[in-house]
Amino acid sequence: MSMALLMLLGLATLIVALAAIFPRAKVSKVENDKLVPYEAPFRQFSILRLLYLAVRTFGVAAVQSLVHGKERATRSRVIDIVIRGMRNSGLVLDILDMRSLIHSMAALATVPVPVTVREVVWIVQLVSANAASSPLVVPGSQETREMPTIVLASELANLVPEQNRSWAIAAEWLVPKDMSESDRAVAPVVLYVHGGGFTFNSLRTTRMNVAPLAKSLGASLLSVEYRLSPEHEYPAALHDVVSAYLYLIRHENVDPARIVVMGDSAGGNLVLAATHFLRAHGLALPAAVVAISPWTDLPSNLPSLTSHKYDFCVTRPTDLSPEVQANTQFERSGRYYGGAAVGGPEASRDETFHALRSNTYLCPWAAVHTPLSTTALSDSGTLPPPMPPVLVTSGSDEVFFDDHVLLAAALQRMAAAGRAWGVFHHVIEHQVHEFVLVDSGAVDSLRATEAMREFITAALGNTLTKPVDDAQLTYYRSGTVIPDMDKRAVWGPRWEGIQAACKQVDWEPVY
């Protein structure tokens, strides 16, 4: 055991050391009439800082795990150290450090993946929602003009300066190597949006996690490189995700009935928000939505944020008051939504919370009380179509667990009003944020992935059975369904705290 821990510490040192030399992640955009790479800024470390960070994160985690024992008996020792190390990293790493560390880990973990990889790039031309039919001149060199162009009509265009309304997006196809051309023609197409607090991750760091997922789901998967905050605030990432969906339909000629939009954490927020965007703008909807550990309440003051201490997302010292802990996460979300979208920097905390929870594109659950209304629909008097079937996958130890309960209950309420199809909420006992990706080989992760595959197959085959009361909760313990853990048993104990933290929730779920 001691030798294994020494090897893990040495590996952690190597991971952090690579951060100083590993190639930076690149996103493309149109600038000065040419397609040029956008480089997210990284910090160059000194050797002493590399060693300090290695010891401070995973080294300390190894000692914590040995001295105090595993936090959950169901975890392996290695996963316990990994989770503790990731938690420690939030205490000592800032944005630039974290980006470097994540990309270095991806480099170290590069192994043959069971998929073929093909990169694609397209140009996005943003116009206002009532200008979709206006003639356009796409800027750029001959190279940019030969790329596919997505004209994106958006009610949010007024938040984007004129000079920033053309850019390029990169994505990559991940297709199982054993999938034949005939199989690919009928297989599900998954638009995947990575997590990372709207601030971290890229195509490269996502690939090592979602390539096995594409294989397990039997799907062709398009992973999109959306623009990150704080360099790019809302609605940049949302527009990028919507453009990726439109790229699939308009340039890859994929039938929307074959498309599933899927995302984890912040990516889960974005796929839900993007689906609301499609609804509001009268665009064809995907067959289904899969949200893995979604972060859907950006004010971040729901009780689980401070009461669930075994998640790796607990990046605050435990001796801080709950108010300070919640403020820390709230400040992180502020990197994404900025000030303009929520009343400006002079708005009070309560005013900002209210504005966030009244914006369906920032807090997707808010669609339960915020009507979708855009010029594209209001001119014709058309109501937005219902939200397609949604699967929410949660670990019961997640700091965002209350986000998931609120989201599922909101979708249930929308379905009762004919504004959504319904929701399936899968809860896996004692699992952490993004456990499906963090420990993909675990029994819980394999069962959750299989449940996703079953959901997708049924949704695309029109054989999905509508749940009783428009919401179905399935609770897993070590891969086994626990029938007694129903909505009342799981949602009920959380609801009073959710209502106390969120004044706009003045209704009850149907149990």
Secondary structure, 3 states (H helix, E strand, C coil): CHHHHHHHHHHHHHHHHHCCCCCCCEEEEEECCEEEEEECCCCCCCHHHHHHHHHHHHHHHHHHHHHHCCCCCCCCHHHHHHHHHHHHHHHHCCHHHHHHHHHHHHHHCCCCCCEEEEEEEEEEEEEECCCCCCCCCCCCCHHHHCCCEEEEEECCHHHCCHHHCEEEEEEEEEEECCCCHHHHCCCCEEEEECCCCCCCCCHHHHHHHHHHHHHHHCCEEEEEECCCCCCCCCCHHHHHHHHHHHHHHHCCCCCHHHEEEEEECHHHHHHHHHHHHHHHCCCCCCCEEEEECCCCCCCCCCCHHHHCCCCCCCCCCCCCCHHHHHHHHHHHHHHHHCCHHHCCCCCCHHHHHHHHCCCCCCCHHHHHCCCCCCHHHHCCCCCCCCECCEEEEEECCCCCHHHHHHHHHHHHHHHHCCCECCEEEEEECCCCCCHHHHCCCCHHHHHHHHHHHHHHHHHHCCCCCCCHHHEEEEEEECCEECCCCCHHHHCHHHHHHHHHHCCCCCCCCCC
